[in-house]
Amino acid sequence: MKKLFYGVLLACLSLYTAWGQNRPRIVDRPISFGPQRVLMTQQYMKERYLIEAPLGKIAPKMVVLHWTAIPSLEASFKAFDPEQLPAYRPELGRNGLNVSAHFLVDQDGTIYQLMPEDVMARHVIGLNHLAIGIENVGGTEETPLTPLQIKANAELLKYLKKKFPEIKYLIGHHQYTDLEGTELWKEIDPGYKTTKTDPGDKFVKLVKRKTRKLRWHPLPKPKH
Ligand SMILES: [Zn+2]
C-alpha cells in the first residue's frame, strides 16, 4: 500500500515538473548589443521618457505583436542586428538607437530570442519602457502571417506571462496610439508618431483567442 502511495506521489510530482517546464522551444539568436547600444538605450529612455534605467532595464507589463513586413528570417534579422539606426529612417528621430524586438517568429513558427526580455527594445513609441516586442517574419502580400506563427505567439505569451506575472496587456502595434494619455504612456514629444498597421486586428484576435486563459486586462483609459 505504502509503495503504491509513493508511486502515485512520484507520478504526480513528475507530471507537475513537466508542466512547470512548459517552455516553448526558443532558439537564441542575439542581435549585436555592445556598450554603444546599451548607452543609446539608456539615452533613449532618459530623453524620451525621463527615466533613468541602469543598463536599459525594464519591468515588462505589456506585450506588443508586430510583423516585420520583410519576407525572410535572414533579412528580418539583418534589420534589427545593427546597433545604429540606418540613415534611411530619419523619421525615427535624433537618437541613433536601432529598432529591435525581443523575439522574432519565423513563418514556420520557430521562435528566436534576439535580446533579454528585461532590456528595452525600440519597437513601439511611448511604451518601450514596459513592453516586450514579438516580431513576426512576413506581413507582405506574398507572405501573410501563418497559423504556425499564431500558435508560436500563443505559446510564447503563455511562457512570458508565467515568467513575468506583471504582464497584463496584449496589443498589436497598430493599436499603440490608443494608449496615448494613459498612465502607461511615457513619450514626452506629442508630435512623435508613426502610422502603423501591423499585425492587424485579425492576427491579434486569433492570438488572443488561443491565450484566453491568460485573462488580458482591458486597456486603461486616458487620464483626461
Ligand atoms: Zn511593428
Boltz pocket constraint, residues with backbone or C-beta under 6 A from the ligand:
constraints:
  - pocket:
      binder: B
      contacts: [[A, 65], [A, 66], [A, 67], [A, 123], [A, 173], [A, 196], [A, 198]]
      max_distance: 6.0
